[in-house]
Amino acid sequence: MFVLLFAFVFGGAIPLPDGGSYKEFLMPGIFAQTVIFASATTAVGICDDINKGLMDRFRSLPMARGAVLSGRAIFDVTYQIGIMCVLMVTGMVIGWRVHGSLPEFFAGIGLLLLFVFAMSWVGIWLGTMVPTVESANQVAFTVIFPITFLSNVFVPIQTLPRVLERFAEYNPTSTLTASIRQLWGNPNPSAGTGFAADHPILLTLAWVMVIVGIFAPLAVKRFRSLSR
């Protein structure tokens, strides 16, 4: 829906600085946005499993507490592969193409899946913190929408107000989107000559490590406290 909406409804009103194809500019951003949205689905699923007592059954089994949560994160990665296939087919239908090499194409896929794994831990932690599925959905999307829209997903960063430009430049959604555009040879207008503009892939990998390093321990600790 986002692909069709922005490609055909809003795309004609969003010119790129270098005059490139907006559809090819858009698709890597849609991939990144979908990856970020995965955390909301995870939060809802974890909260629902806890409320239905499924997690109590897992706790009664002789397994590490972290194994339950890691299994959920790995499932999310597998699930997102199917979603990416749907997005790729939709993108190709509207005219999007990958202009990078085959190794660069798979490197982009790998980077997206790494970010899915990282964002899954955010969703897992959030799902253990909220009392109901409704609140999980509301909290997740309240946080996610500003992160995805204050970025370079739909418009070049240069078009944002000055006060928001620096935030958008280092936003993990922006660095992931810029990385995919760079690897796949799609239009990638730069916001400047800073570290984020020159090394988006490196910064994205750093974001993955930071997110997993913070939220995976928090999620496991919270899950263990629920089992007492």
WOWOBEL-V851154 format. One record per pair of residues at least 12 apart in sequence whose C-alpha atoms are under 10 Angstrom apart, sorted by sequence separation. I is the first residue (numbers start at 1). GAP is how many residues later the second one is. D is the distance in whole Angstrom. If there is no record, write none. Layout:
I|GAP|D + I|GAP|D
//
This chain:
10|12|10 + 11|12|7 + 127|12|10 + 156|12|10 + 157|12|7 + 178|12|8 + 55|13|8 + 123|13|9 + 126|13|8 + 127|13|9 + 151|13|9 + 152|13|10 + 8|14|10 + 11|14|10 + 126|14|8 + 150|14|7 + 151|14|8 + 7|15|7 + 8|15|9 + 11|15|9 + 150|15|8 + 151|15|10 + 153|15|10 + 6|16|9 + 7|16|6 + 151|16|8 + 152|16|7 + 6|17|8 + 7|17|9 + 123|17|8 + 150|17|8 + 151|17|5 + 152|17|8 + 157|17|9 + 179|17|10 + 7|18|10 + 122|18|9 + 150|18|6 + 151|18|7 + 156|18|10 + 178|18|9 + 179|18|10 + 182|18|9 + 183|18|9 + 4|19|10 + 7|19|7 + 149|19|9 + 150|19|9 + 151|19|9 + 152|19|9 + 178|19|8 + 181|19|10 + 182|19|9 + 3|20|8 + 6|20|8 + 7|20|9 + 147|20|10 + 148|20|9 + 151|20|7 + 153|20|8 + 178|20|10 + 179|20|8 + 180|20|9 + 6|21|10 + 147|21|8 + 150|21|8 + 151|21|9 + 152|21|8 + 153|21|7 + 169|21|9 + 175|21|7 + 178|21|9 + 179|21|5 + 180|21|8 + 151|22|6 + 152|22|5 + 153|22|10 + 169|22|7 + 174|22|9 + 175|22|8 + 178|22|6 + 179|22|5 + 3|23|8 + 46|23|9 + 148|23|9 + 150|23|9 + 151|23|5 + 152|23|9 + 153|23|10 + 168|23|9 + 169|23|9 + 174|23|10 + 177|23|9 + 178|23|8 + 179|23|9 + 2|24|10 + 3|24|7 + 6|24|10 + 147|24|7 + 148|24|9 + 149|24|9 + 150|24|9 + 151|24|9 + 152|24|10 + 153|24|7 + 170|24|10 + 172|24|10 + 175|24|9 + 176|24|7 + 177|24|9 + 179|24|9 + 2|25|10 + 84|25|9 + 147|25|8 + 148|25|6 + 149|25|10 + 152|25|7 + 153|25|9 + 166|25|9 + 169|25|9 + 170|25|9 + 171|25|9 + 175|25|5 + 176|25|7 + 179|25|8 + 3|26|10 + 46|26|8 + 147|26|7 + 148|26|8 + 151|26|9 + 152|26|8 + 165|26|8 + 166|26|10 + 169|26|10 + 170|26|6 + 174|26|8 + 175|26|7 + 176|26|10 + 178|26|9 + 179|26|10 + 3|27|7 + 45|27|9 + 147|27|9 + 169|27|6 + 170|27|9 + 175|27|9 + 176|27|8 + 177|27|9 + 2|28|7 + 3|28|10 + 81|28|9 + 84|28|9 + 169|28|8 + 172|28|9 + 175|28|7 + 176|28|6 + 84|29|10 + 144|29|10 + 175|29|6 + 176|29|9 + 42|30|8 + 166|30|10 + 170|30|9 + 174|30|9 + 175|30|9 + 2|31|10 + 42|31|8 + 81|31|10 + 158|31|9 + 169|31|10 + 172|31|8 + 173|31|9 + 176|31|9 + 2|32|10 + 80|32|9 + 81|32|8 + 156|32|8 + 157|32|8 + 158|32|8 + 159|32|9 + 171|32|10 + 172|32|6 + 175|32|9 + 176|32|10 + 42|33|10 + 80|33|8 + 156|33|6 + 157|33|8 + 158|33|6 + 170|33|8 + 171|33|9 + 172|33|10 + 39|34|10 + 42|34|8 + 155|34|10 + 156|34|8 + 157|34|6 + 158|34|9 + 170|34|9 + 172|34|10 + 173|34|10 + 41|35|9 + 77|35|9 + 78|35|9 + 81|35|10 + 156|35|8 + 157|35|9 + 172|35|7 + 77|36|6 + 80|36|8 + 152|36|9 + 171|36|9 + 172|36|9 + 39|37|9 + 76|37|9 + 77|37|8 + 79|37|10 + 80|37|10 + 152|37|9 + 170|37|10 + 38|38|8 + 77|38|9 + 78|38|9 + 152|38|10 + 38|39|9 + 74|39|10 + 77|39|6 + 78|39|10 + 152|39|9 + 76|40|7 + 77|40|6 + 35|41|10 + 38|41|10 + 76|41|7 + 77|41|10 + 35|42|9 + 38|42|8 + 74|42|9 + 75|42|9 + 77|42|10 + 73|43|8 + 74|43|7 + 76|43|10 + 77|43|8 + 73|44|6 + 76|44|7 + 35|45|8 + 72|45|10 + 73|45|8 + 75|45|9 + 34|46|9 + 73|46|9 + 74|46|9 + 70|47|9 + 73|47|5 + 35|48|10 + 72|48|8 + 73|48|7 + 34|49|9 + 35|49|9 + 72|49|9 + 73|49|10 + 34|50|9 + 70|50|9 + 73|50|9 + 69|51|9 + 70|51|9 + 73|51|8 + 31|52|9 + 69|52|8 + 72|52|8 + 31|53|7 + 34|53|9 + 30|54|10 + 70|54|10 + 69|55|7 + 31|56|7 + 69|56|9 + 30|57|8 + 31|57|9 + 115|57|9 + 115|58|10 + 28|59|10 + 27|60|8 + 28|60|10 + 27|61|8 + 30|61|10 + 115|61|8 + 27|63|10 + 28|63|10 + 27|64|7 + 112|64|8 + 26|65|9 + 27|65|10 + 111|65|8 + 112|65|9 + 24|67|8 + 27|67|10 + 112|67|10 + 23|68|8 + 24|68|10 + 28|68|10 + 108|68|9 + 111|68|8 + 112|68|8 + 23|69|10 + 27|69|7 + 108|69|10 + 111|69|8 + 24|70|9 + 26|70|9 + 27|70|9 + 28|70|10 + 23|71|7 + 24|71|8 + 25|71|9 + 108|71|8 + 109|71|8 + 23|72|7 + 24|72|5 + 107|72|10 + 108|72|5 + 23|73|6 + 24|73|7 + 107|73|9 + 108|73|9 + 21|74|9 + 22|74|9 + 23|74|9 + 24|74|8 + 108|74|9 + 109|74|10 + 21|75|9 + 24|75|10 + 105|75|9 + 108|75|6 + 109|75|10 + 36|76|10 + 47|76|10 + 104|76|9 + 107|76|7 + 108|76|7 + 35|77|7 + 38|77|10 + 39|77|8 + 42|77|9 + 43|77|8 + 46|77|8 + 47|77|8 + 50|77|9 + 51|77|10 + 106|77|9 + 107|77|9 + 31|78|10 + 34|78|10 + 35|78|8 + 38|78|7 + 39|78|9 + 42|78|6 + 43|78|9 + 45|78|9 + 46|78|6 + 47|78|10 + 49|78|9 + 50|78|8 + 104|78|9 + 105|78|7 + 106|78|9 + 32|79|10 + 35|79|10 + 36|79|8 + 37|79|9 + 38|79|9 + 39|79|9 + 40|79|9 + 41|79|9 + 42|79|8 + 43|79|8 + 44|79|8 + 45|79|9 + 46|79|9 + 47|79|8 + 48|79|8 + 49|79|10 + 104|79|5 + 105|79|6 + 28|80|9 + 32|80|7 + 35|80|7 + 36|80|7 + 39|80|5 + 40|80|8 + 42|80|8 + 43|80|4 + 44|80|9 + 46|80|9 + 47|80|5 + 48|80|10 + 51|80|8 + 103|80|9 + 104|80|6 + 105|80|9 + 31|81|8 + 35|81|5 + 38|81|7 + 39|81|5 + 42|81|5 + 43|81|5 + 46|81|5 + 47|81|6 + 50|81|9 + 51|81|8 + 100|81|9 + 102|81|10 + 103|81|10 + 104|81|9 + 34|82|9 + 35|82|9 + 36|82|9 + 37|82|8 + 38|82|7 + 39|82|8 + 40|82|9 + 41|82|7 + 42|82|6 + 43|82|7 + 44|82|9 + 45|82|7 + 46|82|7 + 47|82|8 + 50|82|9 + 51|82|9 + 99|82|10 + 100|82|8 + 101|82|8 + 102|82|9 + 32|83|9 + 35|83|10 + 36|83|6 + 37|83|10 + 39|83|6 + 40|83|6 + 41|83|10 + 42|83|9 + 43|83|6 + 44|83|6 + 46|83|10 + 47|83|7 + 48|83|9 + 50|83|10 + 98|83|9 + 99|83|10 + 100|83|6 + 101|83|8 + 3|84|8 + 7|84|10 + 28|84|10 + 32|84|9 + 35|84|8 + 36|84|9 + 38|84|10 + 39|84|4 + 40|84|9 + 42|84|9 + 43|84|4 + 44|84|10 + 46|84|10 + 47|84|7 + 48|84|7 + 49|84|10 + 99|84|9 + 100|84|5 + 101|84|9 + 35|85|9 + 38|85|8 + 39|85|8 + 42|85|7 + 43|85|8 + 47|85|6 + 48|85|6 + 98|85|9 + 99|85|6 + 100|85|5 + 4|86|9 + 8|86|9 + 36|86|10 + 37|86|9 + 39|86|10 + 40|86|9 + 41|86|9 + 43|86|9 + 44|86|9 + 47|86|6 + 48|86|10 + 98|86|5 + 99|86|5 + 100|86|8 + 3|87|8 + 4|87|9 + 7|87|8 + 36|87|10 + 39|87|9 + 40|87|9 + 43|87|9 + 46|87|9 + 47|87|9 + 97|87|8 + 98|87|6 + 99|87|7 + 3|88|7 + 7|88|10 + 39|88|9 + 44|88|8 + 45|88|8 + 47|88|9 + 48|88|9 + 97|88|9 + 98|88|7 + 1|89|10 + 44|89|5 + 47|89|7 + 97|89|8 + 115|89|8 + 118|89|9 + 119|89|8 + 122|89|8 + 126|89|9 + 4|90|8 + 43|90|8 + 44|90|8 + 46|90|9 + 47|90|10 + 96|90|9 + 111|90|8 + 114|90|10 + 115|90|8 + 118|90|6 + 121|90|8 + 122|90|8 + 125|90|7 + 128|90|10 + 129|90|9 + 3|91|9 + 44|91|9 + 45|91|9 + 114|91|8 + 117|91|8 + 118|91|8 + 120|91|10 + 121|91|7 + 124|91|8 + 125|91|8 + 128|91|7 + 43|92|10 + 44|92|6 + 45|92|10 + 112|92|10 + 115|92|9 + 116|92|9 + 118|92|9 + 119|92|7 + 120|92|9 + 121|92|10 + 122|92|9 + 123|92|9 + 124|92|8 + 125|92|9 + 126|92|10 + 127|92|9 + 128|92|10 + 43|93|6 + 44|93|6 + 108|93|10 + 111|93|8 + 115|93|6 + 118|93|6 + 119|93|8 + 121|93|9 + 122|93|6 + 125|93|7 + 126|93|8 + 129|93|8 + 42|94|9 + 43|94|7 + 44|94|10 + 111|94|8 + 114|94|7 + 115|94|9 + 117|94|10 + 118|94|5 + 121|94|6 + 122|94|8 + 124|94|9 + 125|94|4 + 128|94|7 + 129|94|9 + 41|95|9 + 42|95|10 + 114|95|10 + 117|95|8 + 118|95|9 + 120|95|9 + 121|95|5 + 124|95|6 + 125|95|8 + 128|95|7 + 40|96|8 + 41|96|8 + 43|96|9 + 44|96|9 + 115|96|9 + 118|96|10 + 119|96|9 + 120|96|9 + 121|96|9 + 122|96|9 + 123|96|9 + 124|96|9 + 125|96|9 + 126|96|10 + 127|96|10 + 40|97|6 + 43|97|7 + 111|97|9 + 115|97|9 + 118|97|8 + 119|97|10 + 121|97|9 + 122|97|8 + 125|97|7 + 128|97|10 + 129|97|10 + 39|98|10 + 40|98|9 + 42|98|10 + 118|98|8 + 121|98|7 + 124|98|10 + 125|98|8 + 128|98|8 + 40|99|9 + 41|99|9 + 121|99|9 + 124|99|9 + 40|100|5 + 41|100|10 + 39|101|7 + 40|101|7 + 38|102|10 + 39|102|9 + 40|102|10 + 37|103|9 + 40|103|9 + 37|104|8 + 40|104|8 + 39|105|9 + 38|106|10 + 37|107|7 + 36|108|7 + 37|108|9 + 36|109|9 + 33|111|9 + 36|111|9 + 37|111|9 + 33|112|9 + 36|112|8 + 33|114|9 + 34|114|9 + 33|115|6 + 32|116|8 + 33|116|9 + 30|118|10 + 33|118|10 + 29|119|9 + 33|120|7 + 32|121|8 + 33|121|10 + 29|122|9 + 31|122|9 + 29|123|7 + 30|123|7 + 29|124|4 + 30|124|8 + 28|125|8 + 29|125|7 + 26|126|9 + 27|126|9 + 28|126|10 + 29|126|9 + 25|127|10 + 26|127|7 + 27|127|9 + 25|128|8 + 26|128|6 + 25|129|8 + 26|129|8 + 25|130|9 + 25|131|9 + 22|132|9 + 22|133|9 + 36|136|9 + 36|137|7 + 35|138|9 + 16|139|8 + 17|139|8 + 14|140|9 + 15|140|9 + 16|140|7 + 32|140|9 + 33|140|7 + 36|140|10 + 14|141|7 + 15|141|9 + 17|141|9 + 32|141|6 + 33|141|9 + 35|141|10 + 14|142|9 + 17|142|10 + 31|142|10 + 32|142|8 + 11|143|9 + 16|143|10 + 32|143|9 + 33|143|9 + 73|143|10 + 10|144|9 + 11|144|9 + 29|144|8 + 32|144|6 + 33|144|8 + 14|145|10 + 29|145|8 + 31|145|9 + 32|145|6 + 31|146|8 + 32|146|9 + 70|146|9 + 7|147|10 + 29|147|8 + 30|147|8 + 32|147|10 + 69|147|9 + 6|148|8 + 28|148|9 + 29|148|5 + 32|148|8 + 28|149|6 + 29|149|8 + 31|149|9 + 27|150|9 + 28|150|8 + 66|150|9 + 69|150|8 + 70|150|9 + 26|151|9 + 28|151|9 + 29|151|8 + 66|151|9 + 69|151|7 + 25|152|9 + 28|152|6 + 29|152|8 + 68|152|9 + 25|153|10 + 27|153|9 + 28|153|6 + 66|153|9 + 67|153|9 + 27|154|9 + 28|154|10 + 66|154|6 + 69|154|8 + 26|155|9 + 28|155|10 + 65|155|7 + 66|155|9 + 68|155|9 + 25|156|7 + 28|156|8 + 64|156|10 + 65|156|9 + 24|157|9 + 66|157|8 + 28|158|8 + 65|158|7 + 66|158|9 + 27|159|9 + 28|159|10 + 65|159|7 + 24|160|10 + 25|160|10 + 26|160|9 + 28|160|10 + 64|160|10 + 24|161|9 + 25|161|6 + 26|161|9 + 24|162|6 + 25|162|5 + 26|162|10 + 65|162|9 + 23|163|9 + 24|163|7 + 25|163|7 + 22|164|9 + 23|164|9 + 24|164|9 + 25|164|9 + 59|164|10 + 21|165|8 + 22|165|8 + 59|165|9 + 20|166|9 + 21|166|7 + 20|167|6 + 59|167|10 + 60|167|9 + 19|168|9 + 20|168|9 + 55|168|9 + 59|168|7 + 18|169|8 + 20|169|9 + 58|169|10 + 59|169|10 + 17|170|10 + 18|170|9 + 19|170|10 + 56|170|9 + 16|171|8 + 17|171|10 + 18|171|7 + 55|171|10 + 56|171|8 + 16|172|9 + 17|172|7 + 55|172|9 + 16|173|8 + 17|173|9 + 50|173|10 + 50|176|9
//
